[in-house]
């Protein structure tokens, strides 16, 4: 995945510029002093949420239960976490795993202990509440830094994030620390489906982040688990590119839902069946906040029927319920006891015993498969010891309906409109500040900012946008989005870029450090020009365009007019055949600068020999092999 970044430039360098992460585009640098900071699951989102009812009851209890009294409140910027601890392989209950180094991996047995290199494979075992296999004596915890290969239950995973390993009741507990935005991207990819497009993915990403940050999830060893009890996360996806989910999470980075100035709570499910549910209709003890009503969903039903049917024996149902302690043995009759106004089942009768329908659904799902009773919107009948269920919808139906959201997006509805449909009255805000993003219209771009004072930079953006089109000869009609973050930490948390990166371009989206900072350091014009050039060239390019050509053109056209001619007398220090790898794999600023200068020299040679029109055409078709041979 190509991520464009601008470094807060050394203006004397050839590249006043931008870089993609990882190291594709060369970023602009401030100074050395400033660089110190350096297939949706078939079961849907909510299928194994055996404890969701408890979480909801505590969060939304009408009588102000302890969780409600301690409900989330708007957090100051410094208090909003940049990372989150995620339980890994939480459904497997592993007692043993192997740990192998993958590069420079270190271990510590306590938070203050010196780190030791991991040089061989270890076999860890859980012995009640201690670990064996990591040291001569049992340890209470193991802290792993660097890339590590984990193997357990027949699965192997290479993890590049900090990992804590402990033992509890004879089982291993693994907790990986991920950047919030990495987590949101991965869950969005894991929970989404093939019908989702940009706007439905953006709405889902905001719901995912809201759910993660605004609700206590009841885990002692980590913040959230990786199953649908919390939010589904496919760990294998960490090493796979998810361009659509990545773009959606980035475009809505840091955003959550608030209601009347307080953090809101957000749920989502696969298919509401044409009517969303309020929390009190699904979970015992919960109330119904105004932004989570039961209401008709005309979008959900537009893409066809969501009916389902299944049949289960009395013995299978009894076994599933007994495993959860939900029903006495020997019951004979199963019937609907109460329904809500929409028709969803609230409780079921097992003879004279009454249990919540959602508990019944989750017990059946955990034991017999999540497609057996996909929702609580059903009818049930019995014949000769077999129960026949017929219903509609898929999941609990509270909050965002993923099926309806996908239909709305296909009908050109925005993420804001999707969220207004499913969380009416809730406001989409920057979680760190509790403020809403404002949209300012410019010529060929949209500026998103939390500060109305950023409107004073609209002329500078307009000049940079026009200059980028004039230099490149590219002038598409669609507007680019420029999001100006309120602080360097906010920018870094959203883009995962180091502090010396000034801006970040991906597709039609440009993320920038605070505009007043760029202006005060006299970097605003150069940074904006560089980013608009990236956006213009990436829009023109196809996968056939080599990376060195795209990067080289941006580098070249970002230079002052009198600075390009000296390139024609220079020899590139990197061979043409090796330059794409050098651009993608630069590990230092010096390596990145050399790679981008070489790309600019090669791009300048193409422009000199063949002209701008032909070179722009090659961005789409690829550079002919004969031309590449002559260029070497």
C-alpha positions, 0 to 999 in steps of 0.5 A: 500500500502506497502512503504519501508523506511530506517531511517538514523539509530541509529546503536546501535539499533537492526534495522539498517534499513528501514521502509515502510510508513506508519510505516511498515518498520522501517527507519534508524535514523540520530540523534535527532538533524537531525529529526527536519525537520521532470476507466479513465473518459469516457469523456477523459482528455480534454472533458470539457476544455471550456477555454483550448483555452484561456490558450493555446493562451496565453501560445503559442501565436506567437506574444509573448502575455503577457503570452509568455513573462512571460512564465515559466523559469527554476526554482531553487530548492528552487522555485519549489513548494512542494504543490499545491492548487486544487479547490474541487467540482468545477463543483457543484457550491455549496452554502451550505455544512456541515463540521464535525470533523474526529479526531483532526480538527481545524479551523481558520478564518484568517491566524493569528487567533488562531486555534480553535478545531472543535467539532461539525458539522457546516453548512456553507453557501455562502452569496455573498462573505462571509461565514455564519455558522462558527462564530457568524458574517459572515467571509471572509474565513475559514482555516481547518486543520486535517481530516474533513468530507465534505457533499454537493450536496448529496456527502460525502468526508473525506479530510485529507489535509489543506482546505481553504473555501471562498465565491464568488458571492454566491457560496462556493469556496473550495481549498485543498492543496496537496503535488505535488506528491500526486496530480500527483498520483491521477490525473494519477489514475483518467485519466488512463485506463485499457489498461495502464501499467507501462511505459505508466503510467510513461509517463502520470505522467510526462505529468500530472506534466508538465501540472500542473507546466508549465502552468498558468491555470487562477484560482484566488482561486487555482492553478488548478481545479479538472475537465478536464478543468485542469486535472481530479481528483477523490477525492474519490481516495484519500482514495483508493490504486492505486498501479500502478499509485503510482508506476509510479508517484514515479518512475518519481517523480519530472520529467517534460519536458523541451525544449532547457533549458526551461519548455515545455508545455504538453497536452494529450488526449484519442485517436488522431485517428492516427494523433496528432494535433498541438496546432494551429490546435485546439486553435485559436491564438496558435502557434506550438512549435517544440515539439508539431507537428501534426504527424502520430501516427502508435501506436494509430491505432494498437488497432483498429478503433476509429471511432464514429457517432452521430446525433443531431437536429438543436434545440439541437445544437442551444441551446448548442451554444446559452448557450456559446454565439457562434452563432446567433439565427435562423441559418439554415445551418451547414457545415465545413468551413476549415480543417487542413492538417490532416483533422481535422476541424478548423472552422465550418459555421453556415450560414455565421457565422464562429466559431472555431471547438473546441469551437463548440465541447466543447459547444456540450459536455457541454450541450449534453454529451461529447460522442456526438462530441468526436473530431474535426476530423469529417464529417457532413451532414443534413437531415430534420433538423437532423445533422449526424456526423461521425468522429474519435479520442477522444479529442483534439489530442494535445501531448500524445495520451493515446491510442497510449501510452498504445499500445507502453507500451504493446510492451515493449517501455519505458516511454522515448520512449513514450515521444519522440514519442509525444513530439519530442525534449523535454527532461525529466528532474528533474523540480527543477534543470532542469537537466536530470537523468543519468543512471549508470549500476551496477551488479543487479541494475541501479543507477539513479542520477543527478550527474555523481560523484555518479558513485564513489558509484557503488562499494558500491552498488554492495557490498550491492547488493551481500551481500543482496543476500548472506544473503537472498539466493535470487538472481533474474535476473531482476535489481533493480532501485536505484534513488539517490536524490540530496538533502533531500528536493528533496527526501522528496518532491518525497517520502513524507517521513520525513527528518529522512528517509534515503531511501525508497523501493517499489517493484523494486524501491529504492529512497535514500537521497543523497549518499554523505550524507549517506557516510559522516555519515557512513550509506551508506553500512547499508542503501543499504544492508537494501534496497536491502534486502527489494527489494529482499524479496518483490519480493519473497513474495505473499499477503499470506506472513504476514507483520511481516515475511517480516519485521522481515527477513529484520531486522534480515538479516540487523544486523551484523553477531555477533548481531543476536544471542542475539535475541534468548534469548529475548522475544517479547514485542508484541504478534504475533497476534498483530504485523502486526497492530503494524507495520502498525500503529506505530505513533512514532519511539519508537513504530516502533522500538519495533514492528520491534524488535518483528518481528525480534525475531519471524523471527529468531525463524522460521529460527532456527526451520525450516531453510532458505529454508522453511521460504523463501517458506512460503514467497510465500505460507504463514506460516501454521496455525500449525506453527503460533500456535507453534510460539506463 
